[in-house]
Amino acid sequence: MSQNDNLFKKIMRGEIPSSKVYEDDEILAFRDIAPAAPVHILIVPKAPLDSLDELTDDDAMIAGKLLICASKLAKELGFASNGYRCVINTGKDAGQTVPHLHLHLLAGREFIWPAG
């Protein structure tokens, strides 16, 4: 699949509607349509990165922005004090279904460890 045709690129271009919670020049965050928790937000870099495996030292700023965005959203949306989980699935065996780097921000329930 071409980077221009993946689901997240279509959402970024406005071809598929989303429930945006944050957007700037480098990142888009929106609610997942199939949530795995009461709060399930996807934080997606606008740069064409297929997965965590593609990151290089040159991508340190965008990788950091994903985590900072998660922290800010948790505080702004009022669930930081109860806790939240950040997940980045990389590859098929880890459950990555869209070939574009993205962070899952999950909250609103108690999580177990190790995750299943």
C-alpha positions in Angstrom: 0.0 0.0 0.0 1.3 3.4 -0.9 1.9 5.8 2.0 -0.6 8.2 0.3 -3.3 5.5 0.4 -3.2 4.4 4.1 -6.1 5.1 6.4 -4.3 7.7 8.4 -3.2 9.7 5.4 -6.8 9.7 4.1 -7.9 11.0 7.6 -5.2 13.7 7.4 -6.4 14.8 4.0 -10.1 15.0 5.3 -11.2 12.2 2.9 -12.4 10.1 5.9 -14.0 11.9 8.9 -12.5 11.7 12.3 -13.1 13.0 15.8 -10.0 15.2 16.2 -8.7 16.1 19.6 -5.5 17.8 18.5 -3.7 18.9 15.4 -0.6 20.9 14.5 1.8 21.0 11.5 3.4 17.7 12.5 0.8 15.6 14.5 -2.8 14.7 14.3 -4.7 13.1 17.3 -8.1 11.6 17.0 -10.4 9.2 18.7 -10.2 5.5 17.6 -13.4 4.3 15.9 -13.0 0.9 17.6 -11.8 1.8 21.1 -10.0 -0.7 23.3 -10.7 1.5 26.4 -13.2 4.2 27.4 -10.6 6.7 26.1 -8.7 5.6 23.0 -6.9 8.3 21.1 -4.5 7.7 18.1 -1.6 10.1 17.9 -0.2 10.1 14.4 2.8 11.9 12.9 2.1 13.6 9.5 5.5 12.5 8.3 5.4 9.3 6.1 6.8 6.8 8.6 5.5 3.2 8.3 6.5 2.1 11.8 8.8 2.6 14.8 11.4 0.6 12.8 11.8 3.4 10.3 12.8 6.0 12.9 16.4 7.4 12.8 18.2 9.9 14.9 16.8 12.5 12.5 13.3 11.6 13.8 14.0 12.2 17.5 11.9 15.4 17.5 8.8 13.8 16.1 9.1 10.8 18.3 9.4 13.0 21.3 6.4 15.1 20.1 4.2 11.9 20.1 5.0 11.3 23.7 4.6 14.9 24.8 1.3 15.1 22.9 0.1 12.1 24.8 1.0 13.6 28.1 -0.6 17.0 27.3 -3.8 15.3 26.1 -4.0 13.2 29.3 -3.8 16.4 31.4 -6.1 18.5 29.2 -8.8 15.8 29.0 -8.6 15.1 32.7 -7.4 11.5 33.0 -3.7 12.0 33.8 -4.2 11.7 37.5 -5.8 8.3 37.3 -3.2 7.0 34.8 -3.0 6.1 31.1 -1.2 3.8 28.8 0.8 4.6 25.6 1.2 1.8 23.1 3.1 1.7 19.8 2.5 -1.6 17.9 5.3 -2.4 15.4 4.7 -5.0 12.8 2.0 -7.7 12.2 2.8 -9.9 15.2 2.5 -6.9 17.5 -0.9 -6.0 16.1 0.0 -3.1 13.8 -2.9 -2.9 11.3 -2.2 0.4 9.6 1.2 0.9 7.9 1.9 4.3 9.5 3.6 5.0 12.8 1.0 5.8 15.5 0.7 5.9 19.3 -2.4 4.6 21.1 -3.3 6.7 24.2 -5.6 4.5 26.4 -7.3 5.5 29.6 -10.5 5.3 31.6 -10.1 1.8 33.0 -7.6 -0.2 35.0 -5.1 -2.0 32.9 -3.2 -5.2 33.7 0.5 -6.1 33.1 1.8 -7.9 31.3 -0.6 -6.9 28.5 -2.2 -9.8 26.6 
